[in-house]
Amino acid sequence: MHIEQNILDKVNEWLTPTFDEATQNSIKEMMTSAPKELEESFYKNLEFGTGGMRGIMGVGTNRINKYTLGKNTQGLSNYMKKSFPNEQLKVAIAYDCRHNSNTLAKVVADVFSANGIKVYLFSDMRPTPELSFALKHLNCHAGIVLTASHNPPEYNGYKVYWQDGGQLVPPQDHEIINTIEALNYIEIKFEANENLIEYIDVAVDEAFATSTVANASFNTPSSAKENLKIVYTSLHGTSIKAIPNVLTKAGYTDVNIVPEQAEPNGDFPTVKSPNPEEPEALTMALALADKINGDIVIGTDPDSDRLGVAVRDTNGQMILLNGNQTMVIMTAFLLEQWKRAGKITGKEFIGSTIVSTPMMLELASAYGVECKVGLTGFKWIAKFIKDFPELKFIGGGEESFGFMVGDAVRDKDAVGATLLVCEIAAQAKAAGSSLYKELLNLYVDHGFYKEHLISLTKKGISGLQEINQMMVDLRENPVNEIDGQRVVCIEDYQNSTSKNVMTGEVEKITVPKSNVLIYYLEDGSKICARPSGTEPKIKFYFSVNSDLDSVENFELAEKQLDNKIKNIIAAMQLN
């Protein structure tokens, strides 16, 4: 097989004494026995996407290893020194249950300390939201978490948080990436200054739990809490380190943990994918709920920033809610609590994303608050909090099963969201209702919005080309009509344009550029296409809506909306 010269140049650099013997031996082995794998490992540098940097572990520039992470950390150290001159720099580091996460976290800590930066390193795996909290709690300048979220077991990743507790956003992200790319591997300082590394655990855990209970509890009577039968699974991930403690602290006594999935394990042996967005991941939890007649099922992903929620429908059957539904339920509850407490003054906002349900805009309007809509990823919601200090943040989320309650944690937080959803379920049950019935009432009050997501996986070099081509085709040959409905508006976030197809008028989009296209149809349907920033996928998001005059007509209305989505998918030839 012919390997291009630019790839060979990178390979040869990795065969120099800058890299350890084990790395060099792995490369030599690949050169003879797996040239295709060698090409995949070196054909590009791993890039920062919507959720930091994620990739397969192994040797090479396109892999997660001590050198790629060491280079990130060295670049970040250099950038921090420039950004905060004459300050004693401090960082916090956390990691999840993945293979090598603890050793890679120590490499990262070593490089920071070698650069004279004080490091607070968690002594064991912890949820990602606890890192965001710890960073602010300990007055750090930055934070790192080693995680690949819900990606398969061979992946790991590197998320960077800034002083406000949110993930990197412009202009820092590009400046840091440029600093990293300008470095040579030989410049990485790997020799730790152990005096600058301090291990943290119980004290921060307690502060995090106390803060979570304060933010996500809403006067639920103890009898209602004790009467809620919760089934919870950590899906072999880190939330086991926080959620049981938080629920106990908040007064929930009937918490049933799925025992087979309670032990953290980077192989995620009982699931195909440790992603609560996939119904299959919650199979064991749902079985336990049926066995003990549970009221609610909650499952979290490996780093505990996303949660999947299942509740009983009007027929008593357990059904998995999607991320848009949980977001709407939690946001509406928070808005109602703020309203009852007399805290809504018109200076508040909720947060959402361009691919999430438009129903968030309806809720904001109904309660007289603003809904700020940003690009995909919670870093944009965190940026809103930072950029608009005159506004109070109530809560917000995105369709991919993430939610943020208040601003103590500046990232999606399955720990706080788990407590919040239990508060809602407990209060509903005590009032003779249920979480599901509360959702149906919201549809009657604000309009019935139904969403659907299609993810097409395209791996490797050829997959990337295919994804790029699909986006090019959608841009260059825009459709005028989908399923008999005229396209009335096309938003192109890469070109920062919003075009009214009816009048030809073009407006400028002010959010940062991103490879996203959104079609709006004349009946209010919305179709969005975007390549994933962290996985080899292209995603299509569909949102349709109708009025719902009564809860009794829900099933009929749902059938009609399901058919509408099916017809749109067929018209776009995506099935």
PyMOL commands that set and color helices and strands:
alter all, ss='L'
color gray80, all
select helices_A, chain A and resi 5-13+21-33+35-42+66-83+101-114+128-137+172-181+185-187+194-196+202-216+222-226+238-241+243-250+259-261+279-292+323-340+359-367+378-387+414-430+435-446+460-476+551-571
alter helices_A, ss='H'
color red, helices_A
select strands_A, chain A and resi 48-49+52-56+90-95+118-122+142-146+155-162+197-200+230-233+255-257+296-300+307-312+318-320+348-353+370-374+392-398+402-405+448-457+481-482+485-492+497-500+506-508+517-521+526-531+537-546
alter strands_A, ss='S'
color yellow, strands_A
deselect
rebuild
show_as cartoon
